[in-house]
Amino acid sequence: MTVVARPALCYDYVQYGCGLCAPETWVNFDCSLTLRLEQLPVFGKLCGSKGWTFPSNVRYGDIIKGLPVPEGTTKGIYCSHVLEHLALDDARVALSNTYSYLRPDGIFRLVVPDLEELARSYLASSNPEAAMQFMERSGLGMKTRSRSPFSLLRWFFGNSIHLWMWDEKSIMRELERHGFKQVRRASFGDADDDRFAEVEHADRFAHALAIQCAK
């Protein structure tokens, strides 16, 4: 019997924390507990009925523990609304790992909520609900805390709350400390590598802070 070898996976373009956005032309990782549970027969059917199903090409991978990506091989790495869900120490590990996967001159683009814009909007508002709006938009508050076992499980493993917020100066300084160069503020559609158009979506850039940098 002839065994046909599978082609080696190409890690030229990698996205982590992909959620449901997983273009076939990228290698997409997510560390959601839901992704793992979807592979179980009963829970998988429940997820499908709730519309939570991850695309079949999403691989389990945790940027903090390290992705199964060879060092120095990647042309482009992307993460959208991921770093704000990490504690500062973990975010620094994520940036260090990201840097190690890139080849020389490889590009890293990221999107996070813009703390400065949120703060300016709050301070400029005369609306008595301004504080409530700030807490909601920043993801730092919790309106309702459900105590059902399933909801607590989703809260504990789902990384839905924001643990560390960034403004332009702080994230740029952090990237430079990790060795990144050519650090600049970015916007939707302005990537120096056209392949990022395959993974980026305009709605993720709205009222957010985007950064491009290189190794």
C-alpha positions as CSV (number, residue, x, y, z in Angstrom):
1,M,0.0,0.0,0.0
2,T,1.3,3.4,-1.0
3,V,1.3,6.0,1.8
4,V,0.9,9.6,0.6
5,A,2.8,12.0,2.8
6,R,1.0,15.1,3.8
7,P,2.7,18.4,2.7
8,A,4.5,20.2,5.5
9,L,2.6,23.0,7.1
10,C,3.7,26.4,6.0
11,Y,4.1,28.9,8.8
12,D,4.7,31.9,6.6
13,Y,1.6,33.7,8.1
14,V,0.3,33.0,11.6
15,Q,-2.6,34.4,13.6
16,Y,-3.2,33.7,17.2
17,G,-6.3,34.3,19.3
18,C,-8.2,34.0,16.0
19,G,-11.7,33.2,17.3
20,L,-14.0,32.5,14.4
21,C,-11.9,34.5,11.9
22,A,-9.7,31.8,10.3
23,P,-8.7,32.4,6.6
24,E,-7.5,29.2,4.9
25,T,-4.4,31.1,3.7
26,W,-3.2,31.6,7.3
27,V,-2.3,29.2,10.2
28,N,-4.8,30.1,12.9
29,F,-4.5,29.3,16.6
30,D,-6.8,29.8,19.5
31,C,-6.6,28.7,23.1
32,S,-10.3,28.8,24.0
33,L,-11.6,26.0,26.1
34,T,-14.6,25.9,23.8
35,L,-12.4,24.9,20.9
36,R,-11.3,21.8,22.8
37,L,-14.7,21.0,24.1
38,E,-16.2,21.2,20.6
39,Q,-14.3,18.0,19.8
40,L,-16.4,16.1,22.4
41,P,-19.5,14.5,20.9
42,V,-22.2,16.0,23.3
43,F,-20.7,19.4,23.9
44,G,-19.7,19.7,20.2
45,K,-23.4,19.4,19.2
46,L,-24.4,22.0,21.8
47,C,-21.8,24.4,20.5
48,G,-23.0,24.0,17.0
49,S,-26.6,24.7,18.0
50,K,-25.5,27.9,19.7
51,G,-23.5,29.1,16.8
52,W,-20.1,28.9,18.6
53,T,-18.5,26.4,16.3
54,F,-14.9,27.2,15.4
55,P,-13.8,26.7,11.7
56,S,-12.3,23.3,11.1
57,N,-8.9,24.8,10.3
58,V,-8.4,26.5,13.7
59,R,-5.7,24.8,15.7
60,Y,-5.3,24.8,19.5
61,G,-2.4,26.9,20.5
62,D,-1.5,29.2,23.5
63,I,0.8,32.1,22.7
64,I,1.9,32.2,26.4
65,K,2.9,28.6,26.6
66,G,4.3,28.7,23.1
67,L,2.9,27.9,19.6
68,P,4.1,24.9,17.6
69,V,5.8,27.3,15.2
70,P,9.5,27.0,14.3
71,E,11.5,30.1,15.4
72,G,12.6,32.5,12.7
73,T,10.3,31.2,10.0
74,T,7.2,33.5,9.9
75,K,6.8,36.4,7.5
76,G,3.7,37.8,9.2
77,I,1.9,37.4,12.5
78,Y,-1.4,39.0,13.4
79,C,-3.5,39.2,16.6
80,S,-6.7,41.2,17.0
81,H,-8.1,42.1,20.5
82,V,-6.0,39.5,22.2
83,L,-3.3,41.3,24.3
84,E,-5.8,43.2,26.5
85,H,-7.1,39.8,27.8
86,L,-3.7,39.0,29.2
87,A,-2.1,40.0,32.4
88,L,0.9,42.2,31.9
89,D,3.5,39.5,32.6
90,D,1.7,37.2,30.2
91,A,1.4,39.8,27.5
92,R,5.2,40.3,27.7
93,V,5.7,36.5,27.2
94,A,3.4,36.7,24.2
95,L,5.4,39.5,22.7
96,S,8.6,37.7,23.3
97,N,7.3,34.5,21.7
98,T,5.9,36.5,18.7
99,Y,9.3,38.1,18.1
100,S,11.0,34.7,18.2
101,Y,8.7,33.2,15.5
102,L,9.3,36.0,13.0
103,R,12.1,35.8,10.4
104,P,14.3,38.9,10.0
105,D,12.1,41.8,8.7
106,G,9.0,39.8,9.3
107,I,5.9,41.9,10.2
108,F,3.8,41.8,13.3
109,R,0.4,43.7,13.4
110,L,-1.8,43.9,16.4
111,V,-5.1,45.5,17.4
112,V,-6.1,46.4,20.9
113,P,-8.7,48.7,22.5
114,D,-7.4,52.3,22.6
115,L,-7.2,53.3,26.3
116,E,-6.4,56.9,25.5
117,E,-9.5,57.3,23.2
118,L,-11.7,55.7,25.8
119,A,-10.3,58.0,28.6
120,R,-10.7,61.2,26.5
121,S,-14.2,60.3,25.5
122,Y,-15.1,59.7,29.2
123,L,-13.5,63.0,30.4
124,A,-15.1,65.0,27.6
125,S,-18.6,63.7,28.3
126,S,-21.2,65.5,30.3
127,N,-23.5,62.5,30.2
128,P,-24.3,61.2,33.7
129,E,-23.9,57.7,32.2
130,A,-20.3,58.4,31.1
131,A,-18.7,56.2,33.8
132,M,-21.1,53.4,33.0
133,Q,-20.3,53.7,29.3
134,F,-16.5,53.8,30.0
135,M,-16.7,50.6,32.0
136,E,-18.7,48.9,29.3
137,R,-16.6,50.0,26.4
138,S,-13.3,49.3,28.2
139,G,-14.3,45.8,29.2
140,L,-13.1,46.5,32.7
141,G,-16.5,46.1,34.3
142,M,-19.1,43.4,34.7
143,K,-22.8,44.2,34.7
144,T,-24.1,40.9,35.8
145,R,-22.2,38.0,37.4
146,S,-24.0,34.7,36.7
147,R,-23.4,32.0,39.2
148,S,-24.6,29.0,37.2
149,P,-21.9,26.3,36.8
150,F,-21.9,26.6,33.0
151,S,-21.6,30.4,33.1
152,L,-18.8,30.3,35.7
153,L,-16.9,27.8,33.5
154,R,-17.2,30.1,30.5
155,W,-16.1,33.1,32.6
156,F,-13.1,31.3,34.1
157,F,-11.8,29.8,30.8
158,G,-13.2,32.2,28.3
159,N,-10.8,35.2,28.8
160,S,-13.7,37.6,28.1
161,I,-12.6,40.3,30.5
162,H,-9.8,42.8,30.0
163,L,-6.8,42.4,32.3
164,W,-4.5,45.1,30.9
165,M,-5.2,48.1,28.7
166,W,-2.8,49.9,26.3
167,D,-2.4,53.3,24.8
168,E,-0.1,54.1,21.9
169,K,2.9,55.2,23.9
170,S,2.8,52.2,26.3
171,I,2.4,49.5,23.6
172,M,5.1,51.1,21.4
173,R,7.5,51.2,24.2
174,E,6.8,47.6,25.1
175,L,7.4,46.4,21.6
176,E,10.6,48.3,21.3
177,R,11.8,46.7,24.6
178,H,11.2,43.3,23.0
179,G,13.4,44.2,20.0
180,F,10.8,45.2,17.4
181,K,11.8,47.9,15.0
182,Q,9.9,50.3,12.7
183,V,7.1,50.5,15.3
184,R,4.3,52.7,14.0
185,R,0.6,53.3,14.4
186,A,-1.4,51.5,11.8
187,S,-4.8,51.6,10.3
188,F,-7.0,49.2,8.3
189,G,-5.6,48.4,4.9
190,D,-2.2,50.0,5.3
191,A,-0.1,46.9,5.9
192,D,3.3,46.8,4.2
193,D,2.5,43.2,3.3
194,D,-0.6,42.7,1.2
195,R,-1.3,39.3,2.8
196,F,-2.6,40.9,5.9
197,A,-5.7,41.9,3.9
198,E,-6.7,38.2,4.0
199,V,-7.0,38.3,7.8
200,E,-7.9,41.9,8.8
201,H,-11.4,43.2,9.1
202,A,-12.4,46.9,9.3
203,D,-14.8,46.5,12.2
204,R,-11.9,45.3,14.4
205,F,-10.1,48.6,13.9
206,A,-13.0,50.8,14.8
207,H,-12.3,52.9,18.0
208,A,-9.2,50.7,18.4
209,L,-5.4,51.1,18.5
210,A,-3.5,49.2,15.7
211,I,0.3,48.9,15.5
212,Q,2.6,47.5,12.9
213,C,6.2,46.6,13.6
214,A,9.0,44.4,12.3
215,K,11.8,42.1,13.5
